[in-house]
Amino acid sequence: MLARSFARQSVRSLSTTRVVLSSNEGATAAGKDAFSDRERAQETAYVKKHEAEQLKALKEQLAKQKETIDQLAQEIKSLKK
């Protein structure tokens, strides 16, 4: 009986124990090293290049659509005559 009550108390005490750590304890560099800066710069360059490619493709599509609109407008004018 005594063993059971001791076991319950030890389980309760373990389950309510909290671990308190400081925010910097055990952490590696805070992200301000040259590697992270270089990686961030490479990611930014990649994103800008990708966005430029997408913008170029959209401009080409827009130009094709404008040509199609112009052709259709000319056909409408010729049909009205």
PyMOL Python script that loads the backbone (N, CA, C, O; Angstrom):
from pymol import cmd

cmd.read_pdbstr("""\
ATOM      1  N   MET A   1       0.823  -1.181   0.000  1.00  0.00           N
ATOM      2  CA  MET A   1       0.000   0.000   0.000  1.00  0.00           C
ATOM      3  C   MET A   1       0.874   1.255   0.000  1.00  0.00           C
ATOM      4  O   MET A   1       0.599   2.212  -0.724  1.00  0.00           O
ATOM      5  N   LEU A   2       1.892   1.242   0.790  1.00  0.00           N
ATOM      6  CA  LEU A   2       2.799   2.370   0.864  1.00  0.00           C
ATOM      7  C   LEU A   2       3.526   2.557  -0.463  1.00  0.00           C
ATOM      8  O   LEU A   2       3.774   3.686  -0.888  1.00  0.00           O
ATOM      9  N   ALA A   3       3.863   1.455  -1.110  1.00  0.00           N
ATOM     10  CA  ALA A   3       4.549   1.525  -2.398  1.00  0.00           C
ATOM     11  C   ALA A   3       3.660   2.171  -3.453  1.00  0.00           C
ATOM     12  O   ALA A   3       4.133   2.958  -4.273  1.00  0.00           O
ATOM     13  N   ARG A   4       2.354   1.833  -3.431  1.00  0.00           N
ATOM     14  CA  ARG A   4       1.420   2.421  -4.403  1.00  0.00           C
ATOM     15  C   ARG A   4       1.297   3.928  -4.212  1.00  0.00           C
ATOM     16  O   ARG A   4       1.340   4.683  -5.183  1.00  0.00           O
ATOM     17  N   SER A   5       1.146   4.361  -2.987  1.00  0.00           N
ATOM     18  CA  SER A   5       0.995   5.798  -2.750  1.00  0.00           C
ATOM     19  C   SER A   5       2.269   6.547  -3.131  1.00  0.00           C
ATOM     20  O   SER A   5       2.206   7.659  -3.653  1.00  0.00           O
ATOM     21  N   PHE A   6       3.409   5.942  -2.871  1.00  0.00           N
ATOM     22  CA  PHE A   6       4.671   6.565  -3.274  1.00  0.00           C
ATOM     23  C   PHE A   6       4.780   6.635  -4.792  1.00  0.00           C
ATOM     24  O   PHE A   6       5.240   7.639  -5.336  1.00  0.00           O
ATOM     25  N   ALA A   7       4.358   5.566  -5.486  1.00  0.00           N
ATOM     26  CA  ALA A   7       4.407   5.545  -6.946  1.00  0.00           C
ATOM     27  C   ALA A   7       3.500   6.628  -7.520  1.00  0.00           C
ATOM     28  O   ALA A   7       3.881   7.313  -8.469  1.00  0.00           O
ATOM     29  N   ARG A   8       2.310   6.791  -6.957  1.00  0.00           N
ATOM     30  CA  ARG A   8       1.389   7.829  -7.432  1.00  0.00           C
ATOM     31  C   ARG A   8       1.981   9.224  -7.222  1.00  0.00           C
ATOM     32  O   ARG A   8       1.885  10.086  -8.095  1.00  0.00           O
ATOM     33  N   GLN A   9       2.582   9.431  -6.077  1.00  0.00           N
ATOM     34  CA  GLN A   9       3.170  10.732  -5.788  1.00  0.00           C
ATOM     35  C   GLN A   9       4.331  11.034  -6.726  1.00  0.00           C
ATOM     36  O   GLN A   9       4.480  12.165  -7.186  1.00  0.00           O
ATOM     37  N   SER A  10       5.150  10.031  -7.010  1.00  0.00           N
ATOM     38  CA  SER A  10       6.294  10.271  -7.886  1.00  0.00           C
ATOM     39  C   SER A  10       5.840  10.537  -9.315  1.00  0.00           C
ATOM     40  O   SER A  10       6.441  11.353 -10.013  1.00  0.00           O
ATOM     41  N   VAL A  11       4.773   9.849  -9.761  1.00  0.00           N
ATOM     42  CA  VAL A  11       4.256  10.099 -11.104  1.00  0.00           C
ATOM     43  C   VAL A  11       3.678  11.500 -11.180  1.00  0.00           C
ATOM     44  O   VAL A  11       3.900  12.217 -12.156  1.00  0.00           O
ATOM     45  N   ARG A  12       2.936  11.891 -10.150  1.00  0.00           N
ATOM     46  CA  ARG A  12       2.370  13.239 -10.133  1.00  0.00           C
ATOM     47  C   ARG A  12       3.464  14.301 -10.144  1.00  0.00           C
ATOM     48  O   ARG A  12       3.368  15.299 -10.858  1.00  0.00           O
ATOM     49  N   SER A  13       4.480  14.082  -9.365  1.00  0.00           N
ATOM     50  CA  SER A  13       5.536  15.090  -9.302  1.00  0.00           C
ATOM     51  C   SER A  13       6.297  15.175 -10.618  1.00  0.00           C
ATOM     52  O   SER A  13       6.752  16.253 -11.001  1.00  0.00           O
ATOM     53  N   LEU A  14       6.440  14.057 -11.308  1.00  0.00           N
ATOM     54  CA  LEU A  14       7.111  14.086 -12.598  1.00  0.00           C
ATOM     55  C   LEU A  14       6.252  14.761 -13.656  1.00  0.00           C
ATOM     56  O   LEU A  14       6.766  15.488 -14.506  1.00  0.00           O
ATOM     57  N   SER A  15       4.957  14.527 -13.606  1.00  0.00           N
ATOM     58  CA  SER A  15       4.098  15.094 -14.637  1.00  0.00           C
ATOM     59  C   SER A  15       3.921  16.601 -14.481  1.00  0.00           C
ATOM     60  O   SER A  15       3.610  17.287 -15.455  1.00  0.00           O
ATOM     61  N   THR A  16       4.112  17.118 -13.290  1.00  0.00           N
ATOM     62  CA  THR A  16       3.935  18.556 -13.091  1.00  0.00           C
ATOM     63  C   THR A  16       5.246  19.325 -13.112  1.00  0.00           C
ATOM     64  O   THR A  16       5.247  20.552 -13.014  1.00  0.00           O
ATOM     65  N   THR A  17       6.355  18.620 -13.239  1.00  0.00           N
ATOM     66  CA  THR A  17       7.644  19.294 -13.287  1.00  0.00           C
ATOM     67  C   THR A  17       7.782  20.027 -14.611  1.00  0.00           C
ATOM     68  O   THR A  17       7.511  19.458 -15.668  1.00  0.00           O
ATOM     69  N   ARG A  18       8.192  21.254 -14.561  1.00  0.00           N
ATOM     70  CA  ARG A  18       8.371  22.040 -15.774  1.00  0.00           C
ATOM     71  C   ARG A  18       9.846  22.321 -15.988  1.00  0.00           C
ATOM     72  O   ARG A  18      10.608  22.518 -15.042  1.00  0.00           O
ATOM     73  N   VAL A  19      10.217  22.332 -17.230  1.00  0.00           N
ATOM     74  CA  VAL A  19      11.594  22.624 -17.573  1.00  0.00           C
ATOM     75  C   VAL A  19      11.651  24.066 -18.047  1.00  0.00           C
ATOM     76  O   VAL A  19      10.899  24.465 -18.936  1.00  0.00           O
ATOM     77  N   VAL A  20      12.534  24.835 -17.459  1.00  0.00           N
ATOM     78  CA  VAL A  20      12.670  26.238 -17.819  1.00  0.00           C
ATOM     79  C   VAL A  20      14.037  26.424 -18.457  1.00  0.00           C
ATOM     80  O   VAL A  20      15.068  26.167 -17.836  1.00  0.00           O
ATOM     81  N   LEU A  21      14.030  26.872 -19.702  1.00  0.00           N
ATOM     82  CA  LEU A  21      15.271  27.125 -20.425  1.00  0.00           C
ATOM     83  C   LEU A  21      15.288  28.568 -20.888  1.00  0.00           C
ATOM     84  O   LEU A  21      14.245  29.145 -21.193  1.00  0.00           O
ATOM     85  N   SER A  22      16.443  29.132 -20.937  1.00  0.00           N
ATOM     86  CA  SER A  22      16.540  30.468 -21.515  1.00  0.00           C
ATOM     87  C   SER A  22      16.439  30.339 -23.028  1.00  0.00           C
ATOM     88  O   SER A  22      16.683  29.262 -23.571  1.00  0.00           O
ATOM     89  N   SER A  23      16.092  31.395 -23.700  1.00  0.00           N
ATOM     90  CA  SER A  23      15.873  31.333 -25.145  1.00  0.00           C
ATOM     91  C   SER A  23      17.153  31.090 -25.927  1.00  0.00           C
ATOM     92  O   SER A  23      17.091  30.574 -27.043  1.00  0.00           O
ATOM     93  N   ASN A  24      18.297  31.439 -25.389  1.00  0.00           N
ATOM     94  CA  ASN A  24      19.552  31.284 -26.118  1.00  0.00           C
ATOM     95  C   ASN A  24      20.332  30.047 -25.704  1.00  0.00           C
ATOM     96  O   ASN A  24      21.328  29.704 -26.340  1.00  0.00           O
ATOM     97  N   GLU A  25      19.902  29.388 -24.669  1.00  0.00           N
ATOM     98  CA  GLU A  25      20.667  28.261 -24.153  1.00  0.00           C
ATOM     99  C   GLU A  25      20.597  27.087 -25.126  1.00  0.00           C
ATOM    100  O   GLU A  25      19.509  26.643 -25.493  1.00  0.00           O
ATOM    101  N   GLY A  26      21.735  26.598 -25.535  1.00  0.00           N
ATOM    102  CA  GLY A  26      21.787  25.453 -26.427  1.00  0.00           C
ATOM    103  C   GLY A  26      21.537  25.799 -27.877  1.00  0.00           C
ATOM    104  O   GLY A  26      21.574  24.913 -28.731  1.00  0.00           O
ATOM    105  N   ALA A  27      21.289  27.043 -28.177  1.00  0.00           N
ATOM    106  CA  ALA A  27      21.015  27.439 -29.554  1.00  0.00           C
ATOM    107  C   ALA A  27      22.324  27.671 -30.291  1.00  0.00           C
ATOM    108  O   ALA A  27      23.335  28.053 -29.702  1.00  0.00           O
ATOM    109  N   THR A  28      22.277  27.432 -31.588  1.00  0.00           N
ATOM    110  CA  THR A  28      23.439  27.741 -32.411  1.00  0.00           C
ATOM    111  C   THR A  28      23.438  29.227 -32.705  1.00  0.00           C
ATOM    112  O   THR A  28      22.706  29.980 -32.062  1.00  0.00           O
ATOM    113  N   ALA A  29      24.213  29.653 -33.628  1.00  0.00           N
ATOM    114  CA  ALA A  29      24.290  31.077 -33.969  1.00  0.00           C
ATOM    115  C   ALA A  29      22.896  31.614 -34.261  1.00  0.00           C
ATOM    116  O   ALA A  29      22.040  30.892 -34.770  1.00  0.00           O
ATOM    117  N   ALA A  30      22.681  32.831 -33.950  1.00  0.00           N
ATOM    118  CA  ALA A  30      21.354  33.433 -34.031  1.00  0.00           C
ATOM    119  C   ALA A  30      20.936  33.780 -35.449  1.00  0.00           C
ATOM    120  O   ALA A  30      19.980  34.535 -35.626  1.00  0.00           O
ATOM    121  N   GLY A  31      21.603  33.267 -36.453  1.00  0.00           N
ATOM    122  CA  GLY A  31      21.196  33.519 -37.821  1.00  0.00           C
ATOM    123  C   GLY A  31      21.836  34.745 -38.429  1.00  0.00           C
ATOM    124  O   GLY A  31      21.361  35.224 -39.458  1.00  0.00           O
ATOM    125  N   LYS A  32      22.867  35.262 -37.852  1.00  0.00           N
ATOM    126  CA  LYS A  32      23.517  36.462 -38.369  1.00  0.00           C
ATOM    127  C   LYS A  32      24.914  36.159 -38.894  1.00  0.00           C
ATOM    128  O   LYS A  32      25.761  37.050 -38.963  1.00  0.00           O
ATOM    129  N   ASP A  33      25.152  34.926 -39.258  1.00  0.00           N
ATOM    130  CA  ASP A  33      26.475  34.605 -39.775  1.00  0.00           C
ATOM    131  C   ASP A  33      26.515  34.812 -41.287  1.00  0.00           C
ATOM    132  O   ASP A  33      25.481  35.049 -41.912  1.00  0.00           O
ATOM    133  N   ALA A  34      27.680  34.723 -41.859  1.00  0.00           N
ATOM    134  CA  ALA A  34      27.861  34.985 -43.290  1.00  0.00           C
ATOM    135  C   ALA A  34      27.125  33.966 -44.142  1.00  0.00           C
ATOM    136  O   ALA A  34      26.630  34.302 -45.218  1.00  0.00           O
ATOM    137  N   PHE A  35      27.046  32.729 -43.678  1.00  0.00           N
ATOM    138  CA  PHE A  35      26.363  31.698 -44.463  1.00  0.00           C
ATOM    139  C   PHE A  35      24.889  32.022 -44.636  1.00  0.00           C
ATOM    140  O   PHE A  35      24.363  31.918 -45.744  1.00  0.00           O
ATOM    141  N   SER A  36      24.211  32.413 -43.559  1.00  0.00           N
ATOM    142  CA  SER A  36      22.785  32.715 -43.668  1.00  0.00           C
ATOM    143  C   SER A  36      22.554  33.958 -44.520  1.00  0.00           C
ATOM    144  O   SER A  36      21.570  34.027 -45.257  1.00  0.00           O
ATOM    145  N   ASP A  37      23.449  34.938 -44.428  1.00  0.00           N
ATOM    146  CA  ASP A  37      23.321  36.130 -45.271  1.00  0.00           C
ATOM    147  C   ASP A  37      23.482  35.773 -46.742  1.00  0.00           C
ATOM    148  O   ASP A  37      22.724  36.246 -47.589  1.00  0.00           O
ATOM    149  N   ARG A  38      24.469  34.937 -47.044  1.00  0.00           N
ATOM    150  CA  ARG A  38      24.705  34.525 -48.428  1.00  0.00           C
ATOM    151  C   ARG A  38      23.525  33.695 -48.945  1.00  0.00           C
ATOM    152  O   ARG A  38      23.095  33.859 -50.087  1.00  0.00           O
ATOM    153  N   GLU A  39      23.008  32.803 -48.094  1.00  0.00           N
ATOM    154  CA  GLU A  39      21.869  31.981 -48.492  1.00  0.00           C
ATOM    155  C   GLU A  39      20.646  32.850 -48.766  1.00  0.00           C
ATOM    156  O   GLU A  39      19.939  32.634 -49.750  1.00  0.00           O
ATOM    157  N   ARG A  40      20.395  33.821 -47.910  1.00  0.00           N
ATOM    158  CA  ARG A  40      19.259  34.735 -48.096  1.00  0.00           C
ATOM    159  C   ARG A  40      19.419  35.525 -49.393  1.00  0.00           C
ATOM    160  O   ARG A  40      18.445  35.734 -50.115  1.00  0.00           O
ATOM    161  N   ALA A  41      20.640  35.963 -49.691  1.00  0.00           N
ATOM    162  CA  ALA A  41      20.898  36.711 -50.924  1.00  0.00           C
ATOM    163  C   ALA A  41      20.667  35.835 -52.148  1.00  0.00           C
ATOM    164  O   ALA A  41      20.113  36.297 -53.145  1.00  0.00           O
ATOM    165  N   GLN A  42      21.089  34.574 -52.080  1.00  0.00           N
ATOM    166  CA  GLN A  42      20.873  33.661 -53.203  1.00  0.00           C
ATOM    167  C   GLN A  42      19.388  33.393 -53.409  1.00  0.00           C
ATOM    168  O   GLN A  42      18.917  33.342 -54.545  1.00  0.00           O
ATOM    169  N   GLU A  43      18.652  33.223 -52.318  1.00  0.00           N
ATOM    170  CA  GLU A  43      17.211  33.001 -52.432  1.00  0.00           C
ATOM    171  C   GLU A  43      16.526  34.219 -53.039  1.00  0.00           C
ATOM    172  O   GLU A  43      15.644  34.081 -53.886  1.00  0.00           O
ATOM    173  N   THR A  44      16.928  35.401 -52.611  1.00  0.00           N
ATOM    174  CA  THR A  44      16.343  36.628 -53.147  1.00  0.00           C
ATOM    175  C   THR A  44      16.641  36.760 -54.634  1.00  0.00           C
ATOM    176  O   THR A  44      15.764  37.136 -55.412  1.00  0.00           O
ATOM    177  N   ALA A  45      17.873  36.453 -55.035  1.00  0.00           N
ATOM    178  CA  ALA A  45      18.243  36.529 -56.453  1.00  0.00           C
ATOM    179  C   ALA A  45      17.438  35.525 -57.267  1.00  0.00           C
ATOM    180  O   ALA A  45      16.990  35.840 -58.370  1.00  0.00           O
ATOM    181  N   TYR A  46      17.250  34.325 -56.738  1.00  0.00           N
ATOM    182  CA  TYR A  46      16.471  33.308 -57.449  1.00  0.00           C
ATOM    183  C   TYR A  46      15.026  33.760 -57.620  1.00  0.00           C
ATOM    184  O   TYR A  46      14.448  33.615 -58.697  1.00  0.00           O
ATOM    185  N   VAL A  47      14.447  34.303 -56.561  1.00  0.00           N
ATOM    186  CA  VAL A  47      13.055  34.751 -56.628  1.00  0.00           C
ATOM    187  C   VAL A  47      12.907  35.879 -57.645  1.00  0.00           C
ATOM    188  O   VAL A  47      11.961  35.885 -58.432  1.00  0.00           O
ATOM    189  N   LYS A  48      13.831  36.827 -57.631  1.00  0.00           N
ATOM    190  CA  LYS A  48      13.764  37.937 -58.590  1.00  0.00           C
ATOM    191  C   LYS A  48      13.890  37.432 -60.019  1.00  0.00           C
ATOM    192  O   LYS A  48      13.173  37.898 -60.905  1.00  0.00           O
ATOM    193  N   LYS A  49      14.795  36.483 -60.255  1.00  0.00           N
ATOM    194  CA  LYS A  49      14.970  35.921 -61.596  1.00  0.00           C
ATOM    195  C   LYS A  49      13.704  35.192 -62.031  1.00  0.00           C
ATOM    196  O   LYS A  49      13.262  35.331 -63.172  1.00  0.00           O
ATOM    197  N   HIS A  50      13.122  34.414 -61.122  1.00  0.00           N
ATOM    198  CA  HIS A  50      11.903  33.667 -61.442  1.00  0.00           C
ATOM    199  C   HIS A  50      10.748  34.619 -61.745  1.00  0.00           C
ATOM    200  O   HIS A  50       9.994  34.395 -62.691  1.00  0.00           O
ATOM    201  N   GLU A  51      10.608  35.665 -60.960  1.00  0.00           N
ATOM    202  CA  GLU A  51       9.549  36.645 -61.194  1.00  0.00           C
ATOM    203  C   GLU A  51       9.763  37.376 -62.512  1.00  0.00           C
ATOM    204  O   GLU A  51       8.796  37.675 -63.212  1.00  0.00           O
ATOM    205  N   ALA A  52      11.017  37.669 -62.864  1.00  0.00           N
ATOM    206  CA  ALA A  52      11.309  38.333 -64.138  1.00  0.00           C
ATOM    207  C   ALA A  52      10.926  37.432 -65.309  1.00  0.00           C
ATOM    208  O   ALA A  52      10.389  37.904 -66.311  1.00  0.00           O
ATOM    209  N   GLU A  53      11.203  36.131 -65.182  1.00  0.00           N
ATOM    210  CA  GLU A  53      10.823  35.191 -66.238  1.00  0.00           C
ATOM    211  C   GLU A  53       9.308  35.122 -66.383  1.00  0.00           C
ATOM    212  O   GLU A  53       8.787  35.101 -67.499  1.00  0.00           O
ATOM    213  N   GLN A  54       8.604  35.088 -65.260  1.00  0.00           N
ATOM    214  CA  GLN A  54       7.143  35.058 -65.306  1.00  0.00           C
ATOM    215  C   GLN A  54       6.592  36.338 -65.924  1.00  0.00           C
ATOM    216  O   GLN A  54       5.655  36.288 -66.722  1.00  0.00           O
ATOM    217  N   LEU A  55       7.165  37.482 -65.564  1.00  0.00           N
ATOM    218  CA  LEU A  55       6.718  38.758 -66.112  1.00  0.00           C
ATOM    219  C   LEU A  55       6.940  38.808 -67.616  1.00  0.00           C
ATOM    220  O   LEU A  55       6.087  39.300 -68.355  1.00  0.00           O
ATOM    221  N   LYS A  56       8.081  38.302 -68.072  1.00  0.00           N
ATOM    222  CA  LYS A  56       8.380  38.267 -69.503  1.00  0.00           C
ATOM    223  C   LYS A  56       7.361  37.401 -70.236  1.00  0.00           C
ATOM    224  O   LYS A  56       6.870  37.787 -71.297  1.00  0.00           O
ATOM    225  N   ALA A  57       7.040  36.232 -69.680  1.00  0.00           N
ATOM    226  CA  ALA A  57       6.060  35.343 -70.304  1.00  0.00           C
ATOM    227  C   ALA A  57       4.684  35.999 -70.356  1.00  0.00           C
ATOM    228  O   ALA A  57       3.975  35.874 -71.354  1.00  0.00           O
ATOM    229  N   LEU A  58       4.306  36.691 -69.297  1.00  0.00           N
ATOM    230  CA  LEU A  58       3.010  37.372 -69.282  1.00  0.00           C
ATOM    231  C   LEU A  58       2.957  38.509 -70.296  1.00  0.00           C
ATOM    232  O   LEU A  58       1.927  38.725 -70.935  1.00  0.00           O
ATOM    233  N   LYS A  59       4.062  39.234 -70.446  1.00  0.00           N
ATOM    234  CA  LYS A  59       4.101  40.307 -71.441  1.00  0.00           C
ATOM    235  C   LYS A  59       3.977  39.746 -72.851  1.00  0.00           C
ATOM    236  O   LYS A  59       3.319  40.344 -73.702  1.00  0.00           O
ATOM    237  N   GLU A  60       4.609  38.591 -73.104  1.00  0.00           N
ATOM    238  CA  GLU A  60       4.487  37.959 -74.421  1.00  0.00           C
ATOM    239  C   GLU A  60       3.047  37.531 -74.681  1.00  0.00           C
ATOM    240  O   GLU A  60       2.533  37.717 -75.784  1.00  0.00           O
ATOM    241  N   GLN A  61       2.396  36.960 -73.671  1.00  0.00           N
ATOM    242  CA  GLN A  61       0.993  36.573 -73.818  1.00  0.00           C
ATOM    243  C   GLN A  61       0.120  37.790 -74.075  1.00  0.00           C
ATOM    244  O   GLN A  61      -0.797  37.736 -74.895  1.00  0.00           O
ATOM    245  N   LEU A  62       0.396  38.882 -73.385  1.00  0.00           N
ATOM    246  CA  LEU A  62      -0.368  40.109 -73.571  1.00  0.00           C
ATOM    247  C   LEU A  62      -0.204  40.637 -74.992  1.00  0.00           C
ATOM    248  O   LEU A  62      -1.174  41.072 -75.613  1.00  0.00           O
ATOM    249  N   ALA A  63       1.020  40.599 -75.506  1.00  0.00           N
ATOM    250  CA  ALA A  63       1.264  41.065 -76.873  1.00  0.00           C
ATOM    251  C   ALA A  63       0.495  40.206 -77.875  1.00  0.00           C
ATOM    252  O   ALA A  63      -0.082  40.737 -78.824  1.00  0.00           O
ATOM    253  N   LYS A  64       0.479  38.894 -77.678  1.00  0.00           N
ATOM    254  CA  LYS A  64      -0.269  38.002 -78.573  1.00  0.00           C
ATOM    255  C   LYS A  64      -1.762  38.297 -78.508  1.00  0.00           C
ATOM    256  O   LYS A  64      -2.441  38.304 -79.534  1.00  0.00           O
ATOM    257  N   GLN A  65      -2.268  38.539 -77.315  1.00  0.00           N
ATOM    258  CA  GLN A  65      -3.687  38.848 -77.168  1.00  0.00           C
ATOM    259  C   GLN A  65      -4.037  40.175 -77.842  1.00  0.00           C
ATOM    260  O   GLN A  65      -5.100  40.301 -78.451  1.00  0.00           O
ATOM    261  N   LYS A  66      -3.149  41.161 -77.736  1.00  0.00           N
ATOM    262  CA  LYS A  66      -3.396  42.439 -78.406  1.00  0.00           C
ATOM    263  C   LYS A  66      -3.421  42.266 -79.919  1.00  0.00           C
ATOM    264  O   LYS A  66      -4.243  42.874 -80.604  1.00  0.00           O
ATOM    265  N   GLU A  67      -2.513  41.429 -80.443  1.00  0.00           N
ATOM    266  CA  GLU A  67      -2.515  41.154 -81.882  1.00  0.00           C
ATOM    267  C   GLU A  67      -3.829  40.500 -82.295  1.00  0.00           C
ATOM    268  O   GLU A  67      -4.407  40.854 -83.323  1.00  0.00           O
ATOM    269  N   THR A  68      -4.296  39.549 -81.497  1.00  0.00           N
ATOM    270  CA  THR A  68      -5.561  38.876 -81.799  1.00  0.00           C
ATOM    271  C   THR A  68      -6.717  39.869 -81.771  1.00  0.00           C
ATOM    272  O   THR A  68      -7.593  39.821 -82.635  1.00  0.00           O
ATOM    273  N   ILE A  69      -6.728  40.755 -80.803  1.00  0.00           N
ATOM    274  CA  ILE A  69      -7.787  41.764 -80.704  1.00  0.00           C
ATOM    275  C   ILE A  69      -7.755  42.680 -81.921  1.00  0.00           C
ATOM    276  O   ILE A  69      -8.801  42.999 -82.485  1.00  0.00           O
ATOM    277  N   ASP A  70      -6.559  43.106 -82.329  1.00  0.00           N
ATOM    278  CA  ASP A  70      -6.437  43.971 -83.504  1.00  0.00           C
ATOM    279  C   ASP A  70      -6.948  43.268 -84.761  1.00  0.00           C
ATOM    280  O   ASP A  70      -7.648  43.876 -85.570  1.00  0.00           O
ATOM    281  N   GLN A  71      -6.602  41.991 -84.926  1.00  0.00           N
ATOM    282  CA  GLN A  71      -7.065  41.237 -86.093  1.00  0.00           C
ATOM    283  C   GLN A  71      -8.584  41.108 -86.089  1.00  0.00           C
ATOM    284  O   GLN A  71      -9.223  41.267 -87.128  1.00  0.00           O
ATOM    285  N   LEU A  72      -9.157  40.824 -84.939  1.00  0.00           N
ATOM    286  CA  LEU A  72     -10.612  40.701 -84.852  1.00  0.00           C
ATOM    287  C   LEU A  72     -11.295  42.042 -85.115  1.00  0.00           C
ATOM    288  O   LEU A  72     -12.354  42.089 -85.742  1.00  0.00           O
ATOM    289  N   ALA A  73     -10.693  43.125 -84.638  1.00  0.00           N
ATOM    290  CA  ALA A  73     -11.268  44.449 -84.892  1.00  0.00           C
ATOM    291  C   ALA A  73     -11.245  44.760 -86.383  1.00  0.00           C
ATOM    292  O   ALA A  73     -12.196  45.343 -86.904  1.00  0.00           O
ATOM    293  N   GLN A  74     -10.167  44.379 -87.081  1.00  0.00           N
ATOM    294  CA  GLN A  74     -10.089  44.598 -88.528  1.00  0.00           C
ATOM    295  C   GLN A  74     -11.129  43.750 -89.258  1.00  0.00           C
ATOM    296  O   GLN A  74     -11.738  44.215 -90.222  1.00  0.00           O
ATOM    297  N   GLU A  75     -11.336  42.520 -88.810  1.00  0.00           N
ATOM    298  CA  GLU A  75     -12.352  41.667 -89.435  1.00  0.00           C
ATOM    299  C   GLU A  75     -13.742  42.250 -89.241  1.00  0.00           C
ATOM    300  O   GLU A  75     -14.566  42.209 -90.154  1.00  0.00           O
ATOM    301  N   ILE A  76     -14.006  42.790 -88.067  1.00  0.00           N
ATOM    302  CA  ILE A  76     -15.312  43.405 -87.806  1.00  0.00           C
ATOM    303  C   ILE A  76     -15.515  44.605 -88.719  1.00  0.00           C
ATOM    304  O   ILE A  76     -16.599  44.784 -89.275  1.00  0.00           O
ATOM    305  N   LYS A  77     -14.478  45.435 -88.878  1.00  0.00           N
ATOM    306  CA  LYS A  77     -14.578  46.594 -89.765  1.00  0.00           C
ATOM    307  C   LYS A  77     -14.838  46.162 -91.201  1.00  0.00           C
ATOM    308  O   LYS A  77     -15.649  46.768 -91.901  1.00  0.00           O
ATOM    309  N   SER A  78     -14.145  45.109 -91.638  1.00  0.00           N
ATOM    310  CA  SER A  78     -14.328  44.661 -93.022  1.00  0.00           C
ATOM    311  C   SER A  78     -15.716  44.057 -93.220  1.00  0.00           C
ATOM    312  O   SER A  78     -16.272  44.167 -94.313  1.00  0.00           O
ATOM    313  N   LEU A  79     -16.282  43.434 -92.218  1.00  0.00           N
ATOM    314  CA  LEU A  79     -17.620  42.858 -92.337  1.00  0.00           C
ATOM    315  C   LEU A  79     -18.700  43.939 -92.322  1.00  0.00           C
ATOM    316  O   LEU A  79     -19.760  43.743 -92.917  1.00  0.00           O
ATOM    317  N   LYS A  80     -18.467  45.054 -91.672  1.00  0.00           N
ATOM    318  CA  LYS A  80     -19.441  46.137 -91.616  1.00  0.00           C
ATOM    319  C   LYS A  80     -19.539  46.877 -92.942  1.00  0.00           C
ATOM    320  O   LYS A  80     -20.565  47.498 -93.219  1.00  0.00           O
ATOM    321  N   LYS A  81     -18.494  46.827 -93.771  1.00  0.00           N
ATOM    322  CA  LYS A  81     -18.503  47.556 -95.041  1.00  0.00           C
ATOM    323  C   LYS A  81     -19.405  46.932 -96.036  1.00  0.00           C
ATOM    324  O   LYS A  81     -19.524  47.427 -97.157  1.00  0.00           O
TER     325      LYS A  81
END
""", "prot")
cmd.dss("prot")
cmd.show_as("cartoon", "prot")
cmd.util.cbc("prot")
cmd.orient("prot")
